[in-house]
Amino acid sequence: MAIRDDNDPPAPLRVRIEPMTRKDLPEVMAIERASFADPWALVAFERELDNEFSRTPVARDEDGRVVGYTVYWVAGPEYHILNIAVREDARRRGVGRLLMNRIIADALRDKAEFIALEVRPSNLAARAMYRKYGFVTVGIRPHYYHDGEDAEVMILHLRP
Ligand SMILES: CC(C)(COP(=O)(O)OP(=O)(O)OC[C@H]1O[C@@H](n2cnc3c(N)ncnc32)[C@H](O)[C@@H]1OP(=O)(O)O)[C@@H](O)C(=O)NCCC(=O)NCCS
């Protein structure tokens, strides 16, 4: 029998990835508000659920609760990640990675050429995750965020 030590990293969370529905929006909004200084409004998620170019998977735990979600656009050769967040108490347990795997698998299946996103330079956790997947910084959008912080534009090239 494996004996767990308090210093061990938390075990990966068992989740399933499913499409977001309107019923998920209260849980999604709670995660969104807890995750960002400038959270999306409810109407922004509603709009993405109706947008045919938008994909909006959620990660659910074994009890069916939403522990993470992402929103990304399929725009010809480009996939664009608009949003990704994991509930605070479920972080560092592989949920972000599973959502990223879903995006990349989708993009490869669609033969997309690259995946792009914007990220705050101060967001060390997200930048570490993107870099782990091979995203590289290709530019800066000055004063992109409401509080005036720049955005780093990061890209993952899917073709040589
Ligand atoms: C970024 C975020 C989605 C990562 O989700 P997560 O479920 O914690 O990520 P994972 O456990 O799958 O980790 C994936 C990798 O990301 C990196 N990472 C995640 N959190 C990190 C942290 N706090 N510090 C350093 N690296 C981190 C690691 O490389 C990690 O791989 P490892 O666990 O093998 O070392 C999560 O921190 C979050 O919701 N942040 C708030 C919302 C946000 O900033 N979204 C991004 C907007 S651009």
PDBQT file of the ligand as one rigid body, heavy atoms in Angstrom, charges set to zero:
ROOT
HETATM    1  C1  LIG A 201      -3.050  28.997 -14.717  1.00  0.00    +0.000 C 
HETATM    2  C2  LIG A 201      -3.994  27.939 -14.134  1.00  0.00    +0.000 C 
HETATM    3  C3  LIG A 201      -5.181  27.753 -15.086  1.00  0.00    +0.000 C 
HETATM    4  C4  LIG A 201      -3.214  26.605 -14.035  1.00  0.00    +0.000 C 
HETATM    5  O1  LIG A 201      -4.133  25.591 -13.636  1.00  0.00    +0.000 OA
HETATM    6  P1  LIG A 201      -3.701  24.355 -12.729  1.00  0.00    +0.000 P 
HETATM    7  O2  LIG A 201      -4.802  23.371 -12.754  1.00  0.00    +0.000 OA
HETATM    8  O3  LIG A 201      -3.220  24.834 -11.419  1.00  0.00    +0.000 OA
HETATM    9  O4  LIG A 201      -2.452  23.812 -13.587  1.00  0.00    +0.000 OA
HETATM   10  P2  LIG A 201      -1.788  22.353 -13.509  1.00  0.00    +0.000 P 
HETATM   11  O5  LIG A 201      -1.861  21.806 -12.142  1.00  0.00    +0.000 OA
HETATM   12  O6  LIG A 201      -2.350  21.519 -14.605  1.00  0.00    +0.000 OA
HETATM   13  O7  LIG A 201      -0.273  22.725 -13.839  1.00  0.00    +0.000 OA
HETATM   14  C5  LIG A 201       0.222  22.741 -15.160  1.00  0.00    +0.000 C 
HETATM   15  C6  LIG A 201       1.603  23.368 -15.165  1.00  0.00    +0.000 C 
HETATM   16  O8  LIG A 201       1.467  24.789 -15.008  1.00  0.00    +0.000 OA
HETATM   17  C7  LIG A 201       2.570  25.285 -14.249  1.00  0.00    +0.000 C 
HETATM   18  N1  LIG A 201       2.034  25.905 -13.049  1.00  0.00    +0.000 N 
HETATM   19  C8  LIG A 201       0.734  25.905 -12.627  1.00  0.00    +0.000 A 
HETATM   20  N2  LIG A 201       0.611  26.646 -11.504  1.00  0.00    +0.000 NA
HETATM   21  C9  LIG A 201       1.846  27.113 -11.212  1.00  0.00    +0.000 A 
HETATM   22  C10 LIG A 201       2.365  27.926 -10.184  1.00  0.00    +0.000 A 
HETATM   23  N3  LIG A 201       1.570  28.404  -9.197  1.00  0.00    +0.000 N 
HETATM   24  N4  LIG A 201       3.683  28.227 -10.198  1.00  0.00    +0.000 NA
HETATM   25  C11 LIG A 201       4.497  27.762 -11.156  1.00  0.00    +0.000 A 
HETATM   26  N5  LIG A 201       4.055  26.955 -12.168  1.00  0.00    +0.000 NA
HETATM   27  C12 LIG A 201       2.759  26.649 -12.193  1.00  0.00    +0.000 A 
HETATM   28  C13 LIG A 201       3.449  24.106 -13.925  1.00  0.00    +0.000 C 
HETATM   29  O9  LIG A 201       4.413  24.000 -14.944  1.00  0.00    +0.000 OA
HETATM   30  C14 LIG A 201       2.471  22.958 -13.989  1.00  0.00    +0.000 C 
HETATM   31  O10 LIG A 201       3.053  21.733 -14.280  1.00  0.00    +0.000 OA
HETATM   32  P3  LIG A 201       3.604  20.821 -13.034  1.00  0.00    +0.000 P 
HETATM   33  O11 LIG A 201       2.480  20.732 -12.041  1.00  0.00    +0.000 OA
HETATM   34  O12 LIG A 201       3.903  19.530 -13.719  1.00  0.00    +0.000 OA
HETATM   35  O13 LIG A 201       4.785  21.545 -12.491  1.00  0.00    +0.000 OA
HETATM   36  C15 LIG A 201      -4.455  28.336 -12.705  1.00  0.00    +0.000 C 
HETATM   37  O14 LIG A 201      -3.323  28.748 -11.956  1.00  0.00    +0.000 OA
HETATM   38  C16 LIG A 201      -5.495  29.454 -12.667  1.00  0.00    +0.000 C 
HETATM   39  O15 LIG A 201      -6.694  29.202 -12.776  1.00  0.00    +0.000 OA
HETATM   40  N6  LIG A 201      -5.042  30.706 -12.498  1.00  0.00    +0.000 N 
HETATM   41  C17 LIG A 201      -5.989  31.850 -12.402  1.00  0.00    +0.000 C 
HETATM   42  C18 LIG A 201      -6.591  32.162 -13.751  1.00  0.00    +0.000 C 
HETATM   43  C19 LIG A 201      -5.535  32.529 -14.762  1.00  0.00    +0.000 C 
HETATM   44  O16 LIG A 201      -4.581  33.244 -14.460  1.00  0.00    +0.000 OA
HETATM   45  N7  LIG A 201      -5.709  32.053 -16.021  1.00  0.00    +0.000 N 
HETATM   46  C20 LIG A 201      -4.771  32.324 -17.099  1.00  0.00    +0.000 C 
HETATM   47  C21 LIG A 201      -5.123  33.599 -17.771  1.00  0.00    +0.000 C 
HETATM   48  S1  LIG A 201      -3.984  33.965 -19.098  1.00  0.00    +0.000 SA
ENDROOT
TORSDOF 0
